[in-house]
């Protein structure tokens, strides 16, 4: 019973049975408790008795605008409950109405379940940080624990070291790197390993807030300051008081927004719309962008003073193609994680598939790799069950090759990109890594197929910095057999 109470509870209010079921399945896979309802009257009538942490509003009667009216009524009953709206349309009028109704985030159908779950995770810390903790502290997200950063390449070792150094200070941070390289993860790790770890982490998408809503959304407003302001709103910046504000896509901020956020960074205070007092703000700012801000400064599209205010400490994340030696560790991690999620028993890739994945350019970086794994493993069928509906793990065939992913298992769009892409030239690393993956990291089998001795295998792996990550035992750590609990060579 105690463990169940720790799960964040989410209410799904949606009339469409199919959409509600799919959304429920996605949330359950990510460890949330789910309550369902398709009745607007029942929600309002039973709301005081519902122990929920967040509500997702879909279409109950007349579409998106009906959801807005329900959101206003819920906001009158619970001031701080995070609300996410699933809209059937998308317009600036709807965005303005949603934000003024107290909606924390909204999505237009069709939408990505992964994006929606990410939004839920961003919204939940705001409400959980205000809960009575009853002596229980939320653990900080460790740099190493939970395979948060995967890879033993020189670049990733330097990033781990940088996170450790930067987290211990209170300086503002600028994280740069292309889309899909993991900028938000690094921001979370800096916060999670800092003295502010047990305070809120508030993510603000700078590209998604129009100038007309900037002040009310970030700085907050007083009751009656404009039409529809039925209650006061502290604003997202104040919600992060004591913790960290993550300014995502800072390079897409308008000049007007840049001037406003610069003033906040300099003065560490905000003034709500309709308010007269300056409210002190104790936050750390972490910003991220996929743009070259130095070039933007030279082109005068980004403020020089804001750039220097943010870039006190900096981390640049490399492209996946620049650290190809980390792909085996990423493969190993995602296979294990998705096997648990989908109840599969996938055992790696065929040699042909591993070779193709290692030589592919990965323009979408880690995000593209993760999405490929999820789509492939979620629909994977054993060789003996290709014509049946039973997923991997439910057939009688137990051979390794039966449970390996072949090129034909990859979804059609990726196979098309793979065939059209210019593959990176092969070197000695790729046959070695592909053989390790195809043998599920069995050194003896890989050495036998490559006609090498085991010692040659180990020397080659050390030469190319090829590592597989696992959690070392306490005995290993105590006896000094590994430098830390994430490092080992198989």
Secondary structure by P-SEA (a helix, b strand, c coil): cccccccbbbbbbcccaaaaaaaaaaaaaabbbbbbbccaaaaaaacccccccbbbbccccccaaaaaaaaaaaaaaccccbbbbbcccccaaaaaaaaaacccccccccccaaaaaaaaaaaaaaaaaacccccccccccccccccccccccaaaaaaaaaaaaaaaccbbbbbbbcccccaaaaaaaaaaaccccccbbbbbccccccccccccccccccccccccccccccccccccccbbbbbcccccccaaaaaaaaaaaaccccccccccbbbbbbbbbbbbbccaaaaaaaaccccaaaaaaaaccbbbbbcccccccaaaaaaaaaaaaaaaaaccccccccaaaaaaaaaccccccaaaaaaaaaaaaaaccccccccccccccccccccccccccccccccaaaaaaaaacccccccaaaaaaaaaaaacccaaaaaaaacccaaaaaaaaaaabbbbbbbbcaaaaaaccccccccccc
